[in-house]
Amino acid sequence: MARQWFEEYFDEWYLPTHGDGLERAPAEAESICRLLNLPPGSAILDLACGHGRHAVELALRGYQVTGLDLSRVLLGKAEELARARGVKVELVEEDMRRVPETWAARFDGAISVFTAWGYFQKDEENERVVEGIVRSLKLGGRFLLDVINREWVIRHFRDTQWSEEADGILALERVTFDLRKSRSESVRTFVLPDGRRLVRPVSVRLFTLAEVDAMFARHHLETKDVYGGWSGEAYTMDSRRMIVVAERMK
């Protein structure tokens, strides 16, 4: 079976081409704490935790954090970061569709941030992720989902973008948006300082707020708040982010 794009994308070149975001992590972690509204000591699942920038910041604030990710490379970076910051974070290598059943009712809260959801081709696979999250939450547990806002993507759509990343790496992105499938399909080409090129496909299903609400409701998650950014601003069509905070009701 052919490997899917996300199985190869988050390798040793991910951080050099995208940056580690460590400078933003403390402020974002503060916002996560405020929006989840869970006391220190609570158990939190960081789904698709990557190199652990939020998991470590939450651990520094007194939370018991478990990070799950498919990338062994990024989990290794997360382990290094936790060790350097002097905190303990449980790190698990696993596909987000397979949240362990032994984690049933284990967590007070869960997060999925930086558009780490919607990777799978079939909606039922993306919904399986939600099902696993809900199963892992205690009754009354809270889930924070942060994704790029579909409406913002459409209103500000550009099919070609150039940018200069860290260390002189140039990035070219060519994008199409399938309105029938509500899916962003792109090819990102990174030109390294030595002239080498990395070509990486990306495919993400972008959900409307109504779709998220309906999916959550099917799994007894009740949407409590929706924000357009980490500062807690109102969610609108012009918001770049869609941050949904929901609670397990059953």
Backbone bond lengths (Angstrom), bond angles and torsions (degrees), N, CA, C in turn:
res aa  C-N    CA-C-N  psi(-1)  N-CA   C-N-CA  omega(-1)  CA-C   N-CA-C  phi
1 M - - - 1.462 - - 1.538 109.68 -
2 A 1.336 115.57 133.79 1.467 120.11 -179.61 1.527 110.26 -64.81
3 R 1.327 115.07 142.13 1.451 119.52 178.28 1.514 109.35 -72.09
4 Q 1.353 116.23 144.47 1.449 121.28 178.10 1.526 109.46 -85.17
5 W 1.338 116.19 159.56 1.463 120.68 -170.05 1.528 113.04 -56.25
6 F 1.344 116.65 -38.55 1.465 119.52 -174.91 1.527 112.52 -74.57
7 E 1.325 116.81 -14.35 1.464 120.23 177.45 1.530 111.82 -75.66
8 E 1.334 116.65 -17.25 1.459 121.09 -178.57 1.525 112.67 -116.53
9 Y 1.309 117.60 -20.32 1.466 121.28 -172.00 1.529 112.82 -67.68
10 F 1.316 116.41 -38.81 1.469 120.40 -171.87 1.525 110.76 -94.33
11 D 1.333 114.61 62.72 1.458 121.22 -177.17 1.523 109.70 -106.35
12 E 1.331 117.07 -157.49 1.458 120.72 -175.98 1.527 113.20 -68.17
13 W 1.355 117.33 -12.82 1.457 120.48 178.94 1.522 112.96 -95.02
14 Y 1.311 118.28 -6.15 1.458 119.85 -175.96 1.538 111.63 -62.68
15 L 1.310 117.93 -52.12 1.462 120.24 -178.01 1.531 112.28 -67.95
16 P 1.338 120.70 -42.99 1.463 119.07 176.80 1.526 113.79 -60.08
17 T 1.335 117.83 -32.37 1.466 120.04 -177.38 1.520 113.50 -91.08
18 H 1.330 118.25 -18.18 1.463 120.80 -176.94 1.529 113.57 -116.57
19 G 1.326 117.20 -15.67 1.459 120.02 -174.02 1.516 110.58 84.86
20 D 1.345 115.88 156.49 1.466 118.50 -176.40 1.523 113.99 -92.40
21 G 1.329 117.93 -12.23 1.465 120.53 177.35 1.509 114.94 63.76
22 L 1.322 118.09 16.10 1.464 120.02 -176.34 1.523 112.10 -65.66
23 E 1.333 116.83 -29.28 1.466 118.87 -179.36 1.528 111.93 -68.98
24 R 1.340 117.82 -25.39 1.470 121.47 179.29 1.518 112.55 -89.39
25 A 1.323 116.45 -18.71 1.464 120.75 -169.99 1.530 113.75 -59.89
26 P 1.351 121.01 -43.54 1.474 118.58 -178.87 1.527 113.15 -59.59
27 A 1.329 117.65 -44.84 1.469 120.28 -179.86 1.520 111.21 -66.16
28 E 1.335 116.98 -39.66 1.458 119.91 179.11 1.526 110.78 -67.27
29 A 1.334 116.49 -38.50 1.467 119.72 177.71 1.521 111.12 -64.74
30 E 1.318 117.27 -38.71 1.469 120.29 175.93 1.518 110.54 -60.52
31 S 1.328 116.26 -41.13 1.465 120.23 178.48 1.527 111.15 -66.39
32 I 1.327 116.84 -40.67 1.467 120.48 177.61 1.524 110.01 -59.26
33 C 1.332 116.12 -45.56 1.473 120.11 179.50 1.525 110.93 -60.89
34 R 1.331 116.27 -43.25 1.462 120.22 -178.14 1.533 111.34 -67.06
35 L 1.337 116.85 -42.83 1.457 120.29 -175.86 1.526 112.43 -75.05
36 L 1.331 116.93 -36.69 1.462 119.35 176.30 1.525 111.53 -72.78
37 N 1.328 115.65 -33.54 1.477 121.66 177.86 1.528 111.43 57.04
38 L 1.345 114.88 52.07 1.461 121.14 177.07 1.528 108.72 -114.77
39 P 1.332 117.80 140.63 1.458 119.82 -178.52 1.532 111.43 -71.42
40 P 1.353 117.02 150.30 1.464 119.92 173.57 1.525 110.70 -52.94
41 G 1.307 116.41 144.41 1.459 121.89 -175.04 1.513 111.92 99.07
42 S 1.337 116.83 -15.92 1.466 120.39 177.77 1.525 110.33 -66.26
43 A 1.335 115.49 150.37 1.464 121.67 177.88 1.524 109.48 -89.99
44 I 1.344 116.48 125.42 1.458 121.59 -176.25 1.518 109.92 -125.24
45 L 1.336 116.53 134.85 1.457 123.56 174.50 1.523 108.51 -98.38
46 D 1.331 116.73 123.51 1.463 122.76 174.06 1.518 107.02 -102.59
47 L 1.337 115.40 103.06 1.462 121.02 -175.56 1.522 109.93 -85.99
48 A 1.339 116.85 131.13 1.463 122.57 -171.88 1.527 108.60 58.02
49 C 1.317 114.84 58.48 1.466 121.95 -172.13 1.519 113.10 -73.72
50 G 1.337 118.26 -14.56 1.446 120.61 178.52 1.519 112.44 59.25
51 H 1.338 115.86 -133.22 1.459 120.22 -177.69 1.524 112.86 -86.00
52 G 1.337 116.23 12.93 1.457 121.29 166.13 1.508 116.74 82.66
53 R 1.330 118.34 18.54 1.463 118.59 -175.05 1.525 112.70 -64.76
54 H 1.325 117.97 -35.39 1.469 119.46 177.23 1.529 111.02 -85.09
55 A 1.316 116.78 -38.78 1.469 120.38 -179.84 1.524 110.84 -58.10
56 V 1.324 116.54 -44.49 1.463 120.21 -179.10 1.523 111.06 -67.89
57 E 1.310 117.39 -41.39 1.469 119.85 178.79 1.530 111.23 -63.91
58 L 1.309 117.13 -37.72 1.468 119.76 177.59 1.526 110.57 -67.80
59 A 1.332 116.40 -39.14 1.463 119.79 177.33 1.523 110.68 -63.57
60 L 1.328 117.23 -37.51 1.466 121.09 177.18 1.528 111.52 -62.31
61 R 1.324 116.35 -24.56 1.468 121.42 -179.40 1.520 112.11 -93.76
62 G 1.319 116.68 9.92 1.457 120.43 171.83 1.505 115.98 95.83
63 Y 1.345 118.02 10.75 1.456 120.52 179.24 1.532 110.75 -91.19
64 Q 1.321 115.62 152.16 1.469 121.81 173.58 1.526 107.14 -90.65
65 V 1.325 116.65 108.68 1.455 120.78 -168.65 1.531 111.17 -112.37
66 T 1.326 114.18 134.11 1.462 121.79 171.18 1.519 107.25 -117.84
67 G 1.326 116.50 126.19 1.455 121.02 177.95 1.517 110.79 -109.03
68 L 1.329 116.31 132.91 1.466 122.15 178.28 1.520 108.47 -119.22
69 D 1.326 116.33 132.70 1.462 120.43 178.64 1.521 109.05 -157.22
70 L 1.336 115.64 155.84 1.463 121.08 -179.82 1.527 111.96 -88.14
71 S 1.349 116.67 -21.26 1.460 120.50 -174.21 1.524 111.82 -86.44
72 R 1.318 115.61 112.99 1.462 119.72 177.32 1.528 110.75 -65.26
73 V 1.331 116.73 -34.30 1.467 120.53 179.01 1.524 110.40 -62.24
74 L 1.332 117.43 -49.04 1.461 120.14 -177.37 1.529 111.67 -70.72
75 L 1.311 117.51 -34.33 1.469 119.50 175.64 1.532 110.56 -62.82
76 G 1.327 116.18 -36.27 1.462 119.06 175.62 1.518 111.32 -62.52
77 K 1.342 116.96 -39.84 1.467 120.99 176.75 1.528 110.83 -66.41
78 A 1.325 116.66 -37.13 1.466 120.57 178.14 1.522 110.77 -64.28
79 E 1.316 116.45 -40.78 1.460 120.58 178.51 1.529 110.36 -63.26
80 E 1.326 116.82 -41.94 1.466 121.13 178.00 1.525 110.77 -63.23
81 L 1.328 117.08 -42.19 1.459 121.09 -179.01 1.524 111.22 -65.31
82 A 1.333 116.51 -43.95 1.469 120.17 179.37 1.524 110.37 -62.22
83 R 1.324 116.36 -41.23 1.468 120.47 179.92 1.535 110.18 -64.97
84 A 1.343 116.48 -41.84 1.456 120.37 -178.99 1.529 111.93 -66.26
85 R 1.345 116.65 -32.67 1.460 120.70 -179.09 1.528 112.51 -90.50
86 G 1.333 116.62 -4.58 1.457 120.38 175.84 1.514 114.89 73.44
87 V 1.331 117.18 34.67 1.466 120.58 178.83 1.523 109.52 -126.21
88 K 1.332 114.58 161.60 1.459 121.21 178.24 1.522 109.74 -105.33
89 V 1.323 115.97 125.21 1.465 122.40 175.46 1.519 107.35 -132.10
90 E 1.322 117.45 126.80 1.459 120.81 174.79 1.522 108.45 -76.46
91 L 1.326 117.18 126.96 1.459 122.15 -177.38 1.521 109.82 -120.06
92 V 1.334 115.83 129.87 1.463 121.78 -174.73 1.524 109.21 -128.42
93 E 1.329 116.89 128.15 1.458 122.16 176.54 1.525 109.11 -89.16
94 E 1.348 115.19 111.22 1.458 119.16 -177.38 1.529 109.73 -164.21
95 D 1.314 115.82 153.94 1.455 123.96 172.34 1.529 108.32 -70.76
96 M 1.330 117.08 135.86 1.465 120.04 -176.66 1.533 112.75 -65.52
97 R 1.317 117.66 -16.28 1.465 119.96 175.74 1.522 111.61 -76.40
98 R 1.334 116.14 -10.28 1.461 120.06 -176.45 1.527 110.89 -122.07
99 V 1.316 116.23 55.48 1.456 119.80 172.64 1.526 107.46 -60.07
100 P 1.326 118.77 123.58 1.477 120.35 -173.28 1.531 113.36 -54.63
101 E 1.316 115.70 133.78 1.459 120.09 179.26 1.525 111.49 -66.01
102 T 1.327 116.54 -22.39 1.471 119.84 177.46 1.532 112.10 -69.44
103 W 1.332 116.87 -9.72 1.469 120.79 177.42 1.520 112.26 -88.99
104 A 1.301 118.93 11.14 1.468 121.61 -177.21 1.524 111.13 -53.94
105 A 1.332 115.47 127.99 1.480 123.16 177.26 1.527 112.67 54.70
106 R 1.309 116.26 34.16 1.470 120.33 -177.53 1.532 113.21 -90.28
107 F 1.343 117.45 -31.23 1.459 120.85 -168.47 1.524 113.24 -108.57
108 D 1.334 114.10 145.91 1.470 120.93 173.74 1.520 110.95 -83.12
109 G 1.328 116.48 -24.41 1.452 121.19 -179.06 1.511 111.11 -154.48
110 A 1.321 115.69 161.74 1.462 121.86 177.37 1.518 108.09 -145.85
111 I 1.327 115.84 149.95 1.462 120.48 177.77 1.526 109.85 -134.22
112 S 1.323 115.06 148.31 1.456 123.12 169.36 1.517 105.67 -138.72
113 V 1.338 116.69 109.35 1.465 119.84 -170.98 1.525 111.47 -124.12
114 F 1.337 115.04 164.05 1.461 124.19 175.88 1.527 111.54 64.65
115 T 1.346 115.72 43.10 1.469 122.82 177.95 1.528 111.39 49.82
116 A 1.332 114.74 52.86 1.470 120.71 177.64 1.517 111.09 -97.48
117 W 1.326 117.60 20.59 1.468 122.51 -179.22 1.527 107.96 -135.38
118 G 1.316 116.43 143.60 1.457 121.21 -177.81 1.516 112.48 106.12
119 Y 1.327 117.25 13.24 1.459 122.30 -175.91 1.526 113.74 -72.89
120 F 1.328 117.00 -23.12 1.462 119.44 -167.77 1.525 111.65 -91.53
121 Q 1.331 116.02 150.45 1.459 121.53 -173.07 1.524 112.71 -69.10
122 K 1.334 116.65 -33.08 1.458 120.19 -176.93 1.526 110.46 -103.14
123 D 1.334 116.32 136.87 1.459 119.90 -179.88 1.522 112.23 -59.36
124 E 1.343 116.37 -33.04 1.464 117.97 -179.20 1.529 111.52 -66.98
125 E 1.331 117.07 -26.38 1.464 119.48 176.26 1.526 110.77 -72.74
126 N 1.331 117.12 -40.97 1.456 120.23 176.16 1.530 110.79 -65.76
127 E 1.336 115.30 -34.61 1.463 118.71 177.74 1.530 110.84 -70.77
128 R 1.319 117.23 -29.61 1.459 120.39 177.50 1.533 110.73 -61.99
129 V 1.325 116.58 -32.48 1.468 120.48 175.98 1.525 109.97 -62.38
130 V 1.326 116.01 -46.06 1.466 120.46 178.98 1.521 110.53 -61.95
131 E 1.317 116.34 -42.13 1.458 120.86 179.17 1.534 110.86 -58.18
132 G 1.342 116.54 -43.90 1.456 120.30 179.47 1.512 112.53 -66.07
133 I 1.334 116.78 -38.35 1.464 120.77 177.77 1.518 110.07 -62.54
134 V 1.313 116.07 -48.45 1.470 119.92 -178.17 1.524 110.47 -60.87
135 R 1.315 116.77 -43.10 1.460 120.16 179.21 1.528 111.38 -60.23
136 S 1.323 116.72 -33.66 1.466 120.25 -177.26 1.531 112.95 -79.29
137 L 1.342 116.59 -14.87 1.467 120.04 -178.20 1.524 111.49 -86.23
138 K 1.311 115.20 145.94 1.454 120.78 169.57 1.527 109.12 -70.85
139 L 1.300 117.81 160.03 1.456 121.11 173.38 1.528 108.03 -58.48
140 G 1.320 116.49 128.07 1.461 120.46 -175.66 1.515 113.47 87.29
141 G 1.343 117.41 -3.38 1.457 121.40 177.44 1.517 110.85 -65.79
142 R 1.323 116.86 154.26 1.460 121.58 -173.93 1.528 110.92 -116.99
143 F 1.324 114.90 143.89 1.457 122.41 -179.40 1.514 109.21 -123.42
144 L 1.352 116.28 129.41 1.459 121.67 176.31 1.516 108.83 -111.92
145 L 1.327 115.99 120.65 1.462 122.97 178.09 1.514 109.03 -112.38
146 D 1.319 117.01 123.64 1.467 122.55 177.69 1.519 108.90 -120.42
147 V 1.345 116.42 117.38 1.464 121.84 177.88 1.521 108.88 -137.11
148 I 1.333 115.92 161.79 1.455 118.75 173.42 1.527 108.56 -66.81
149 N 1.322 116.19 143.51 1.458 121.83 -175.25 1.531 110.67 -78.23
150 R 1.315 116.28 118.37 1.470 121.91 -179.57 1.526 111.20 -53.49
151 E 1.335 117.07 -43.14 1.463 119.90 -177.54 1.529 111.31 -64.80
152 W 1.333 116.58 -37.36 1.470 119.84 177.21 1.524 110.16 -64.80
153 V 1.328 117.29 -42.24 1.464 121.39 -179.93 1.523 110.30 -58.30
154 I 1.326 117.06 -44.58 1.467 120.77 -178.06 1.528 110.94 -69.71
155 R 1.331 117.40 -43.51 1.465 121.20 -177.31 1.528 112.47 -68.52
156 H 1.330 116.25 -26.56 1.463 120.31 -177.08 1.536 111.00 -117.24
157 F 1.318 116.27 29.30 1.461 119.98 -172.36 1.529 112.10 -65.37
158 R 1.348 114.58 133.35 1.468 122.90 172.20 1.520 107.14 -134.66
159 D 1.317 116.74 129.71 1.467 118.47 -175.21 1.522 113.13 -83.82
160 T 1.341 117.33 -14.64 1.463 120.53 178.93 1.524 109.52 -139.81
161 Q 1.330 116.41 131.73 1.452 120.76 179.41 1.524 110.30 -140.75
162 W 1.343 115.52 136.11 1.455 122.15 172.19 1.514 109.08 -109.74
163 S 1.318 117.34 146.13 1.461 120.72 173.18 1.523 108.47 -152.58
164 E 1.330 115.67 157.93 1.461 120.93 175.21 1.507 108.03 -109.78
165 E 1.311 115.95 121.07 1.452 121.74 -177.61 1.532 109.69 -94.91
166 A 1.317 116.39 -171.42 1.461 121.36 -179.20 1.528 110.76 -62.33
167 D 1.331 114.76 151.76 1.467 122.44 174.68 1.525 112.86 60.36
168 G 1.339 116.57 28.47 1.456 119.67 174.53 1.510 115.71 76.28
169 I 1.325 118.06 13.67 1.463 120.99 178.02 1.531 109.18 -77.70
170 L 1.318 117.04 129.11 1.459 122.20 177.12 1.526 109.61 -96.62
171 A 1.331 115.73 139.39 1.467 120.11 -178.68 1.524 109.72 -125.25
172 L 1.310 116.14 128.35 1.458 122.75 174.25 1.518 107.92 -116.47
173 E 1.328 116.64 129.00 1.464 120.12 178.53 1.527 109.55 -123.81
174 R 1.303 115.95 126.67 1.469 121.96 173.49 1.520 107.81 -111.23
175 V 1.337 116.37 126.98 1.463 121.25 -169.06 1.521 111.03 -126.91
176 T 1.319 116.09 141.62 1.455 122.04 165.92 1.525 107.68 -125.25
177 F 1.318 115.75 152.99 1.466 119.36 177.08 1.520 108.46 -126.95
178 D 1.328 115.35 119.21 1.460 122.16 -179.64 1.529 108.24 -89.10
179 L 1.335 116.56 106.59 1.464 120.61 -176.22 1.522 111.94 -68.80
180 R 1.324 118.44 -28.95 1.470 120.32 179.29 1.518 110.72 -70.63
181 K 1.323 116.43 -39.87 1.463 120.69 -178.62 1.523 112.37 -94.83
182 S 1.337 116.72 -7.80 1.462 122.20 -175.34 1.526 110.04 52.01
183 R 1.326 114.08 54.26 1.462 119.72 -172.72 1.527 110.78 -133.61
184 S 1.320 115.11 130.99 1.459 121.89 175.41 1.523 108.75 -92.52
185 E 1.327 115.74 122.12 1.459 121.44 179.25 1.527 107.47 -118.29
186 S 1.326 116.96 126.31 1.454 119.07 -178.46 1.523 110.85 -141.29
187 V 1.324 113.53 159.48 1.466 121.59 171.54 1.520 106.19 -123.89
188 R 1.314 115.88 121.85 1.458 121.70 -179.41 1.522 109.27 -106.96
189 T 1.311 115.22 126.35 1.457 121.45 178.22 1.526 108.66 -113.45
190 F 1.310 116.51 121.76 1.463 121.90 179.41 1.531 108.18 -108.12
191 V 1.332 115.65 125.09 1.457 121.37 178.31 1.523 107.64 -103.41
192 L 1.337 115.56 114.38 1.459 121.23 -177.29 1.528 110.06 -79.89
193 P 1.340 117.05 158.38 1.468 119.99 -178.95 1.529 114.25 -55.18
194 D 1.338 117.10 -27.59 1.466 119.40 -179.87 1.533 112.55 -87.92
195 G 1.344 116.35 6.56 1.458 120.75 176.59 1.513 115.19 95.41
196 R 1.320 117.98 -13.36 1.462 120.13 178.19 1.523 110.89 -65.70
197 R 1.325 116.15 152.92 1.462 121.24 179.85 1.528 110.19 -123.18
198 L 1.327 114.42 137.26 1.457 121.12 171.75 1.517 107.21 -113.32
199 V 1.324 117.06 126.97 1.466 121.68 -179.56 1.520 108.35 -114.57
200 R 1.333 116.52 120.46 1.460 121.19 -173.52 1.536 111.07 -131.20
201 P 1.340 117.79 124.30 1.464 120.26 173.54 1.532 110.69 -82.54
202 V 1.325 115.92 151.92 1.465 122.66 176.27 1.521 107.59 -139.75
203 S 1.316 117.04 135.95 1.460 121.69 179.46 1.521 109.33 -140.49
204 V 1.341 116.23 117.41 1.462 120.18 -175.90 1.523 110.07 -133.70
205 R 1.302 115.65 129.70 1.470 122.52 173.37 1.523 108.10 -79.64
206 L 1.327 117.24 123.49 1.458 122.15 179.16 1.529 108.67 -104.00
207 F 1.318 116.12 125.13 1.458 122.41 -175.68 1.530 110.99 -100.85
208 T 1.326 115.42 145.51 1.457 119.92 171.19 1.528 108.67 -76.78
209 L 1.318 115.42 163.18 1.463 119.52 176.38 1.526 110.32 -61.35
210 A 1.325 117.12 -38.21 1.467 120.09 179.45 1.527 110.75 -62.33
211 E 1.329 117.06 -40.13 1.466 120.36 178.45 1.523 111.09 -66.24
212 V 1.331 116.79 -41.73 1.463 120.27 178.50 1.523 110.03 -62.67
213 D 1.331 116.97 -46.47 1.472 121.32 178.72 1.526 110.96 -55.91
214 A 1.340 115.94 -46.51 1.465 120.28 -177.05 1.527 111.02 -66.16
215 M 1.334 116.82 -41.54 1.455 120.23 179.36 1.525 110.41 -65.31
216 F 1.315 116.73 -44.57 1.460 120.37 177.95 1.525 110.63 -59.25
217 A 1.313 116.97 -44.65 1.466 120.88 -177.41 1.527 111.35 -61.36
218 R 1.336 116.81 -35.30 1.470 119.62 179.22 1.528 111.43 -63.71
219 H 1.324 116.62 -19.64 1.469 120.27 -178.08 1.532 111.47 -117.58
220 H 1.331 114.42 24.22 1.468 121.38 173.84 1.528 112.93 62.37
221 L 1.332 115.29 31.82 1.463 121.53 170.31 1.527 107.22 -102.19
222 E 1.301 116.79 125.60 1.462 120.88 -179.94 1.528 109.48 -106.01
223 T 1.338 115.56 121.09 1.461 119.95 178.31 1.523 109.76 -65.90
224 K 1.317 116.12 125.39 1.460 122.01 -179.55 1.526 112.51 -100.93
225 D 1.339 115.98 -41.16 1.463 120.39 -178.09 1.516 109.39 -148.13
226 V 1.330 115.19 153.06 1.463 122.01 174.95 1.524 107.55 -134.93
227 Y 1.335 115.82 132.76 1.454 120.75 -177.25 1.529 109.80 -127.86
228 G 1.327 114.48 158.18 1.456 120.66 179.31 1.511 113.88 -99.59
229 G 1.338 116.91 3.49 1.461 120.64 179.90 1.505 110.94 -179.59
230 W 1.337 115.98 174.75 1.449 121.38 -174.36 1.526 113.43 -70.55
231 S 1.314 117.71 -15.74 1.459 119.98 178.76 1.526 112.20 -83.20
232 G 1.327 116.13 -2.01 1.459 120.21 179.53 1.511 113.80 86.02
233 E 1.341 116.88 17.68 1.457 120.59 -179.28 1.526 111.15 -70.23
234 A 1.321 115.72 159.72 1.461 121.52 -178.13 1.527 110.66 -62.13
235 Y 1.320 115.25 146.04 1.457 121.91 177.50 1.524 109.59 -85.49
236 T 1.336 116.82 126.04 1.465 122.76 177.44 1.526 108.79 -137.30
237 M 1.335 116.03 177.34 1.463 119.69 176.57 1.517 111.73 -64.52
238 D 1.331 117.81 -22.71 1.454 121.75 -179.35 1.523 113.07 -95.04
239 S 1.334 117.26 3.99 1.461 120.42 175.21 1.526 109.22 -73.38
240 R 1.324 116.24 134.27 1.467 118.41 179.50 1.524 111.52 -74.33
241 R 1.331 118.03 -30.85 1.456 122.40 -179.92 1.526 110.25 -110.74
242 M 1.324 115.90 158.76 1.452 122.69 167.74 1.527 105.96 -127.10
243 I 1.320 116.29 109.55 1.460 122.09 -177.76 1.523 107.60 -112.94
244 V 1.321 115.30 114.24 1.462 121.53 -176.05 1.538 108.48 -111.22
245 V 1.332 115.61 129.62 1.462 120.85 175.93 1.530 107.57 -113.77
246 A 1.335 115.92 122.78 1.464 120.96 -175.85 1.524 110.13 -130.35
247 E 1.333 115.67 162.13 1.464 121.57 -176.87 1.519 110.69 -127.89
248 R 1.325 116.55 137.72 1.468 120.83 176.77 1.520 108.87 -74.15
249 M 1.338 115.00 121.46 1.466 120.45 -174.62 1.515 112.68 -102.50
250 K 1.329 119.05 -14.37 1.464 120.61 -173.93 1.507 109.70 -151.68
